[in-house]
Amino acid sequence: MTDRWALAPAEDGGAELAPLGPDGLPVGPVRREPDLAEAVRSRPEVTRWVWRSTPEVYPRLLATGVRVERCYDIEDAETLLLGHEGRSGEPRSAAAALARLRGGPVPPDPPLRSAEPGAQSPLFEPQGARLPLADLLAVYAEQQRRHDRAAHPDRMRLLTAAESAGMLVAAEMNRAGLPWSADVHREVLRELLGERYAGGGEPRRLAELADEVSAAFGRRVRPDLPADVVKAFAQAGIKVKSTRRWEIESIDHPAVKPLLEYKKLYRIWVAHGWSWLQDWVRQGRFRPEFLAGGTVTGRWVTNGGGALQIPKVIRRAVVSDPGWRLVVADADQMEPRVLAAISRDPGLMEVAGRETDLYQSVSDRAFSGDRDQAKIAVLGAVYGQTSGDGLKNLAALRRRFPAAVAYVDEAARAGEEGRLVRTWLGRTCPPAARTGEDAAEEAGIPSGEEESEDRQWVPGYASTNARARGRFARNFVVQGSAADWALLMLAALRRSCADLAAELVFFQHDEVMVHCPKEEAETVVAAIREAADLAGRLTFGRTPVRFPFTTAVVECYADAK
């Protein structure tokens, strides 16, 4: 009896199935069963399911109460393998992979659908996407051979398994939803924005601030229109290029204070106001569509709802159920710890082996106890700040931790020269062939004045300028390796919570949140710590580096900060 099976859903609600051997080849005939969920439920001995797409299959299983232990997502694996082979951007569907395998015309991927509030449907429309199980098995077998040809086959297999596990976590989080109090949210909006006016116009506080801005300029100005504000400043003899905070906050003009307050509140009203609440919160849950590996670095994104950009003040509405708690855990100084692990720098690994303040330890070694300078130096090495004080700080860091700085320097050179750059496990950053604006537009991220910080992490987002590509690659090897570690941490935590009532409900870069009965809170805290340790060993091998979390057990998300 084998613990690995392949599965292909059928349009009539049934499924094709076949047992697989250790080599990924079928060891029995393809079977046809009338009910997808029952086909999986009746085989509890299966620990890994091989299927085309987790968003296609797993939400349907979860809706019937069926949970799977592990899976292999063929289309997710195709994305990783294409990137590793220097073919990022080619169609990544199973149908495209089959066409390449057989030498036929390669179909384009189906378009990314827009999120629908409250919807729990697959990311890609399924029309024309299903393949017979025999075809899926042909693609799967070829992918196993491609893994063998990777630069580090074992690491690449681990990355693929971690990404597939992340897809399961995302689907379960989408179904569970983030606990959300609509009443608290409305109260927060009333405190911040005042009363709503009939007809959907700006609420009272925004209207008052708009009047203050206009009065300061001596004429009617629309503070929600950057061009109007820039023109008003110009008429007042002040030249500004934009209305970004960093550009206008130091200007000595009476319009600045109400303008900055207006912009802050306007973003809340537009992004998380009453309309958002009505669209995205149902029956005490906010259900954004989490997308594992949605960016080139492996960081997650959400398709609708803006879950990764919840303002701190709105977090007051994230409230646990009665008798339950939120366990909120932040990874401490994750990126420099990852840099220590991937660079194998002895000095930095020794510092990162402590669960104390890493920046303070670095400052004691290289910056005469100046923690701020140490932090600037470490982040400058990762993000590419190599001018001015950044250059001086980097030189000091290089003297104490030469292998760590050399590692990111080499990644930057590779990026500048157009070479492929990989994370520790093998996730690959392609050479930039498109401008950031083109890539961001294709990914559905809006351009404009208030640009999202996530724009730089969409696939293909990198300037065509060589130095900019170098900075991108320098950060990619660290941030991408951190994302790989985070996937394995989530997989381990999911496994630990399998026999508990606890549910993973939120994940953002270096923060994870679990909703659990208060009696399980300490068990979950310990599980997070153990998952971080296990992920460190699995991802980077046995190193001195530790990945501690700051953990809070709270009833309200806002109380965790």
Secondary structure, DSSP 8 states (H G I E B T S, - for coil): --SEEEEEE-TTS-EEEEEB-TTSSBSS--EEES-HHHHHHT-TT--EEEES-HHHHHHHHHHTT---SEEEEHHHHHHHHHHHTT-TTS--SHHHHHHHHHT--------B----TT----SB--TTT---HHHHHHHHHHHHHHHHTSSSHHHHHHHHHHHHHHHHHHHHHHHH-EE--HHHHHHHHHHHH----TTS---HHHHHHHHHHHHHHTS---TT-HHHHHHHHHHTT---S---HHHHTT---TTHHHHHHHHHHHHHHHHHSHHHHHHHEETTEE---EETT-STTS--EESSS-GGG--GGGGGG-B--TTEEEEEEEETTHHHHHHHHHHT-HHHHHHHTSSS-HHHHHHHHHSTT-HHHHHHHHHHHHHT--STHHHHHHHHHHHH-HHHHHHHHHHHHHHHTT--EE-SS--EE----S-HHHHHHHTT---SSS--GGGGGSTT---SSHHHHHHHHHHHHHHHHHHHHHHHHHHHHHHHTTTSS-EEEEEETTEEEEEEEGGGHHHHHHHHHHHHHHHHHHHH-S-S----EEEEEESBGGGG-
